[in-house]
Amino acid sequence: MIRRAQGLVRVLVVAAAACAAGTAAFVYFLLNRPAITVTRVVEGPVVQAFYATGTVQPKREYPVNTSVAGILRDVQVDKGSVVHKGDLLGVVVDPQMQFAVDKAKTELEVKREFADEKRSPVMQEFDAKIEAMGQMLAVATHDEDRFRKLAEKNAASWKDRDFSFEHMQTLWSQLEACKKQRAAKLRELQADLETAESAYRTALANLDLQNLRSPIDGVVLDRPVPEGTRLELNGHVMRLANVSVAMLVMRAQVDEENVKDVREGGIVRMVLYSFPSQTFEGKVTDIYPQADPSRRTFEVDVQFTSPPNLKAGMTGELAFVVQEKARAMVVPSQALQNQVIWTVKNGRLTKTTAKIGITSVERVEVTAGLQPNEIVVISPVAALREGQAVRIAETMDPVVAADLNKPKEVEVFKAFH
């Protein structure tokens, strides 16, 4: 009996050892399978967009520059002052301008007097000459009539009559010529008057150019040049703009590789650092055609659909939507490796025939080839092969996995997704 018991013990020990060795080998096999990270296919929104930074700015700024060279005087405004169209902002004084006005005014008064038929000494001289010639013509006409009557009665020679007639005709011609000269001189003097009036108006207009006036209703954006500064022609004095909320835009700096995807009317979602918990929507209104030569970015203006209490100078982030779907089958973007999505079936890697739709930084749309909740690989598989046995080291939440791909500069858009 003792021998039989000892034999049974040996059998049991050997069996236990064999079992332990098998278990150890199985554990060793499992542990030496490549470890992978997976997630699930889910339904959710997918947005293809690119990102940019921007600054809230007026649609247009209006520089106030000098129209004349001179010394700045009587500045009426300061930075932040509210102005209305036509308001006097300051005066650029050029003494020569006032001298030109005074000179033109004096010349105008002289020309006006000379062109006045009643006061003009030139016209008075013509009128006196015409009156004298008229009297002489009257005498000559009387003499011609008298000599004609005497000649008809043979009381005077016809030669005397002809002489008196020629004398009358000469005086009449001279009188008519004098009247024409008077009329021509009057037109000349009136033309001189019109020229003097024009010169005076021009001098006044030039003098008014000294006055700097607001071209718009708005505010002063910068501090004006100090009074007493000598300014050259077209010298900068200040900048103005309409900064009402309706006239403000988000001016974005779009990289040159993305500007081809910007279109007028395109949807843009924005977050301002002044309103970090809110997302705003807007539309592209203007795409400026020339890039900044140093930054290689294009300026794009976005109009807020429902603007908050904006202030010029606020900054924020913009997401320019290229295309989007509110509901689609999606996987984190790292699941797409070399245009292939890998799944795990029966512990082995399987290459899918999934068809891809919209792709974004965070997510990829799957239009066919996968089903919701199907397991997909998101860790790199470049060193692995199809059909290779693998072990799942971690199953990551799809949202967490997608957020791993989000650039730091667009963290403000978490609520947007």
Secondary structure as GFF3:
##gff-version 3
##sequence-region A 1 417
A	DSSP	alpha_helix	2	31	.	.	.	ID=ss1
A	DSSP	beta_strand	35	40	.	.	.	ID=ss2
A	DSSP	beta_strand	42	58	.	.	.	ID=ss3
A	DSSP	beta_strand	61	65	.	.	.	ID=ss4
A	DSSP	beta_strand	70	73	.	.	.	ID=ss5
A	DSSP	beta_strand	82	83	.	.	.	ID=ss6
A	DSSP	beta_strand	88	93	.	.	.	ID=ss7
A	DSSP	alpha_helix	95	115	.	.	.	ID=ss8
A	DSSP	alpha_helix	121	152	.	.	.	ID=ss9
A	DSSP	alpha_helix	158	208	.	.	.	ID=ss10
A	DSSP	beta_strand	211	213	.	.	.	ID=ss11
A	DSSP	beta_strand	218	220	.	.	.	ID=ss12
A	DSSP	beta_strand	230	231	.	.	.	ID=ss13
A	DSSP	beta_strand	236	241	.	.	.	ID=ss14
A	DSSP	three_ten_helix	245	247	.	.	.	ID=ss15
A	DSSP	beta_strand	248	255	.	.	.	ID=ss16
A	DSSP	three_ten_helix	259	261	.	.	.	ID=ss17
A	DSSP	beta_strand	267	272	.	.	.	ID=ss18
A	DSSP	beta_strand	280	287	.	.	.	ID=ss19
A	DSSP	beta_strand	297	304	.	.	.	ID=ss20
A	DSSP	beta_strand	315	332	.	.	.	ID=ss21
A	DSSP	three_ten_helix	333	335	.	.	.	ID=ss22
A	DSSP	beta_strand	336	337	.	.	.	ID=ss23
A	DSSP	beta_strand	340	345	.	.	.	ID=ss24
A	DSSP	beta_strand	348	351	.	.	.	ID=ss25
A	DSSP	beta_strand	355	359	.	.	.	ID=ss26
A	DSSP	beta_strand	363	368	.	.	.	ID=ss27
A	DSSP	beta_strand	375	377	.	.	.	ID=ss28
A	DSSP	beta_strand	391	395	.	.	.	ID=ss29
A	DSSP	alpha_helix	398	403	.	.	.	ID=ss30
A	DSSP	three_ten_helix	408	413	.	.	.	ID=ss31
###
